[in-house]
Amino acid sequence: MISYIGGKSRMSKWICEYIPEDIETYVEVFGGAFWVYVNGDIHEKPKLKEVIYNDFNRYMVNLFECCRTPEEFHKFMIDLKAQNEKLFYKFQKDIFKNKDISKIELGDFEFGQKYAYIMTQVFSGLNAEKAKFIDLKGKYKSKFDSFRGRLVNPKFTKKLLKITQCENLSYEEVIEKYDSPKTYFYCDPPYWKTENYYSLHDFDVEDHKKLCTQLSNIKGRFSLSYYEFDLLSEWLPKDKFKWESREFVKAAAAQKGKEQSKGTEILVMNYK
Ligand SMILES: C[S@@+](CC[C@H](N)C(=O)[O-])C[C@H]1O[C@@H](n2cnc3c(N)ncnc32)[C@H](O)[C@@H]1O
């Protein structure tokens, strides 16, 4: 829905190819900007009953709780002027200094609009607390306008309206809560060694190992996105789990005039 560090917008179609038809509950354990669901066709699975968004980052969870009622959220923001420097700094102060996110009840439109305003006007949502205003000088379409437009675009609204629950749990809790033979977990954890991008939480080596161990023992099915690192094949051996890989241009390198550096995306699954 918005640019996000590690967002899977360009890989969503590839990942969705592996999601089985008969799932009843779909859970994105590390939801972020929810690109696999939002850009994919999971909402069309014939037996789908529940779509669960989860993230440890309560700012993002509040945003998706607002997006669950897209028309109302759009109406709430309709008069807001994009690309306004004063508003940008006012909202940045309001949400990161004046208010305490842990006390915000999920689905707070005012908080959600301010957060979306900041996140869509800083590079990939990076360093949102401190980032400076970028004046597009009318040369490019504002990403805030693109975000707001998605809330009334049927291509997106038909998916947003199917989100049944937005959870603000840590990965181990949400996996435990929704595990069943009919559940599908898509997991896109902070990448190995890039954990500190997500300033709200440290995701360390132990967490990576714990996640892989927990996933090895669930009743449901999962797919797990990573770039390859040595320990991964120790935790999820290639003869026991299905491994797929594909080369993608790295987001940071997908810029005009720069050589396109590629990275190999890995998808590990516990089913054929
Ligand atoms: C790579 S991003 C997910 C990007 C997402 N797939 C997308 O397309 O936008 C990883 C996400 O994991 C979240 N996260 C970090 N630690 C977590 C934890 N312990 N439990 C749940 N989510 C966590 C971060 O807040 C971040 O949004």
PDBQT file of the ligand as one rigid body, heavy atoms in Angstrom, charges set to zero:
ROOT
HETATM    1  C1  LIG A 301      10.709  -7.248   5.596  1.00  0.00    +0.000 C 
HETATM    2  S1  LIG A 301       9.475  -6.365   6.480  1.00  0.00    +0.000 S 
HETATM    3  C2  LIG A 301       8.005  -7.017   5.797  1.00  0.00    +0.000 C 
HETATM    4  C3  LIG A 301       7.695  -6.369   4.474  1.00  0.00    +0.000 C 
HETATM    5  C4  LIG A 301       6.378  -6.826   3.846  1.00  0.00    +0.000 C 
HETATM    6  N1  LIG A 301       6.442  -8.188   3.360  1.00  0.00    +0.000 N 
HETATM    7  C5  LIG A 301       5.967  -5.892   2.727  1.00  0.00    +0.000 C 
HETATM    8  O1  LIG A 301       5.773  -6.354   1.591  1.00  0.00    +0.000 OA
HETATM    9  O2  LIG A 301       5.856  -4.693   2.963  1.00  0.00    +0.000 OA
HETATM   10  C6  LIG A 301       9.544  -7.074   8.086  1.00  0.00    +0.000 C 
HETATM   11  C7  LIG A 301       8.482  -6.588   9.072  1.00  0.00    +0.000 C 
HETATM   12  O3  LIG A 301       8.640  -7.374  10.287  1.00  0.00    +0.000 OA
HETATM   13  C8  LIG A 301       8.233  -6.571  11.388  1.00  0.00    +0.000 C 
HETATM   14  N2  LIG A 301       8.745  -7.186  12.622  1.00  0.00    +0.000 N 
HETATM   15  C9  LIG A 301       9.965  -7.060  13.188  1.00  0.00    +0.000 A 
HETATM   16  N3  LIG A 301      10.063  -7.827  14.291  1.00  0.00    +0.000 NA
HETATM   17  C10 LIG A 301       8.875  -8.472  14.419  1.00  0.00    +0.000 A 
HETATM   18  C11 LIG A 301       8.361  -9.425  15.353  1.00  0.00    +0.000 A 
HETATM   19  N4  LIG A 301       9.096  -9.852  16.377  1.00  0.00    +0.000 N 
HETATM   20  N5  LIG A 301       7.110  -9.895  15.174  1.00  0.00    +0.000 NA
HETATM   21  C12 LIG A 301       6.344  -9.455  14.145  1.00  0.00    +0.000 A 
HETATM   22  N6  LIG A 301       6.780  -8.547  13.233  1.00  0.00    +0.000 NA
HETATM   23  C13 LIG A 301       8.019  -8.059  13.368  1.00  0.00    +0.000 A 
HETATM   24  C14 LIG A 301       8.794  -5.186  11.042  1.00  0.00    +0.000 C 
HETATM   25  O4  LIG A 301       8.097  -4.184  11.752  1.00  0.00    +0.000 OA
HETATM   26  C15 LIG A 301       8.595  -5.131   9.526  1.00  0.00    +0.000 C 
HETATM   27  O5  LIG A 301       7.386  -4.478   9.212  1.00  0.00    +0.000 OA
ENDROOT
TORSDOF 0
